[in-house]
Amino acid sequence: MDREAYLQRWSALHGGTHANALVRGWLSGAHALARPLAAAGTAPWVVTLAGAALAVGAAALAVTGGRGGAAAVGAGVLLALAGIFDNLDGAVAVMTGRTSRRGALLDAAVDRVGDAACAVVLWGCGAPAWLVLVAGGLAQLQEYVRARAQGLGVDDVTVVSVAERPVRLALAASCSIATAIVVWLDWATLGAGVWAVLGLIGIVQVTSAVVRRL
């Protein structure tokens, strides 16, 4: 399956959602990396669980390793890898024709674990707990609204918000690594703050789209 066919299939599986430039770039990278896994016959659920393990590992490393330093860098790298695996499972499923409702359920559950791990990483790197809870809560709320709308029969929530998972993962991973490189700036708090602002905008975008569809 070539890249354009994959992007079209992704859009169809997500209710006709149009991917913006950022999401297209993310998906294109996932397609390139997933090709050898698909060719090897790797099961999508294996990739999904591997991503979950990486995210949980990142959170544990950030909390137990102390603020900044090698632990923060390691946590950021693990989150970045978890983000890659997060998209590889869907790409492998699409490219091998092994999409299923069970796989979608597992993927959604693991995504929520990944979002929580991002929040924990920022907290472990020094962001205040209240700000992390706000940022993480907005992410969970956005995804709940989208999922609830689909449960009510709205299968084409055609909006990609400014706070989708690639953005949340990129923020947490980059700010975690930055805490060990530029020590005079509180990158964890900055990242959580940006996440919270984008999350607020994102929930408005998704809710508005859902209300129009209902």
N, C-alpha and C positions, 0 to 999 in steps of 0.2 A: 504494500500500500504506500503510494507516494505521499508527500507532505500535504498537498492540497486536498487529496481525498481524505486524509486523516483529519484535517481541519474541518472539512465539511461534515464528516461523521461526528466529530466532537460537538459541533454546533447543533446537529440534529438530536444528539443524545442529551443536550442541555436545553431543550425546548426552543431551539432556533436562536439561541443567544448569539449575538454578533460579537466576536472577539476583537477588542481594540488592539492597537499596535503592541502594547506591553504584553498582553495575554498571548497574542499570536507569536511573539518572540519566545515566550516561555514554552508554549506548546510545540513550537518548531524544534526547540532544543530537546524537549522530551521525546519527540518523534525520532530524532537522530540517535539518541541514546537507547531508545527502546527497540530499535530494529534488530540488534544482535540478540537481545533477550527473547524477542518474539521468534526469531529464527531458531533459537535453541529450545523452543517449546516451554519456556518458563511459565509457571502458573501465575496469573495476576495476583492471587491472594498471598503468595510468597513475597512478592514485591511490596504489597501493602503492609504486611506485618514487619518486614525489614525496615520500612520507613518509620513505623511506630516505635520500633526498638531504638532507632537512631535518635528520634525526638525525645524519648524518655531518658536516654543516655545523656543527651545534651542538658536536660533539666537537672539531672542528678549531679553532673559534673559542675554546673554553674553554682549549685547550692553548696556542695561539699568542698569545692576547690578554693573557696574564698573569692573575694571581688578582684577582678582584673587578673593579669598575669596569664600564665599558660592555660589555666582552667577556663578562662573566658574565651581565649582563642579556640581551644578545643571544643567548647560548647557551641561557638559560632560555626565552626567547621561541620560539626555533627548536624546542626540545624540546617545548614546549606545542603548537606547530603540527604537529610530527611525530606527537604523540599523537592529535591530531584526525584527521589523515590516516590514521593507523593503523586507526581505526574506520570512516572513511568508505569505504575500499575494500570492506570486507565489507558495509557497508550498501548501497552501490551495487550490489554483486553480487547481494545478496538481493532488492533492490527491482526490479532489471531481469531477474531470473531467469537471471543469467549466472554462477552458482556453478559451479566446476569443480575437479577434483583438481589440475590444474596451478596454478590460482589459489591454492588452499589451500596448496600446497607453496611457492609464491613468498611468500605472506603469512607462513608460518611462518619461512622463512629470513630475511626482512626483519625480523621481530619480534626474532630473536636479534641481528641487527645493531643494532637499536634499543636493546635491553637493554645491549649492550656500550657503545653511545654514551652512555647515561645514566651508566654507571660512569666512563667517561672524562671526562665533564663534571664529575662530583664530584671526581675526582682533579685535573683541571685547575684547579679552584677551591680546592684545598688539602687535600682529604681524603687521609689516608695510603694508600699503594698497597696495603698488606696488607689494610686494612679494605675498600677498594673491591673487591679481588679476592674477598674472602669474600662480600660482598653480591652482586656480579655472579655469582659462582660458584653461590650458592644459587638465584638466579633461573634460571640455565641448567639446574641440576639439577632444579628443580621442573618445568620444561617438558619436560625429557628424560623424567622419570618418567611424566608424563602422555602424551607421545607414544609411549613404549615400551609403555605399557599398552594404548593404542589399537592398536598393532601386534600385540599379543598377543590382540586380539579384544575388549578391554574398551571398548565404544563408548559407555558411559554413565558416565564418571567424574563423577558428579553432585556436584561440590564446587567452590565458588568460595572460594579461599583469601584470607587477609588480605594477600597479597603478589602480587596479580595485576598485569598490565601497567599498568592505569590508576593504581594506587597507586605503582608504581615510577617511572613517568613524572612523576607529580605531585610526588613527593618530590624527584627530581633537578631538575626545572624550578624549583620554588619555592625550594629551598635555593640553587640557583645564583643566582637573582635576589636572594635575601636577603643573599648575601655582599657585594653592592654597596650595600645599604641599611643594614644593621645591622652595621657593621664590627667591633664589639667582640666578637661571638660567632662562633665557627667553625661556620658553618652547613653547610659541605660535610661536615665530619667528623660533625656531628650527623645530617645526612641519611643518610650512608652507614651510620652506626651503627643508626639506626632501620630502614633498609632491611635490614640484616643480621639484626636481631632478628625483624622481620616475615617475612623470608625463611626463617628457621629454623622459625618457627611454620607458615609456609605449606607447607614441604616435609613436615612432619609431617602436616598436614591432608591433602595430596594423597596421600602414601604410604599413610596409613591407609585412605583411601577406595579406593585401588587394591588394597590387600591384601584388603580385604573383598570386592571384586568378583571377584578371582582365586580 
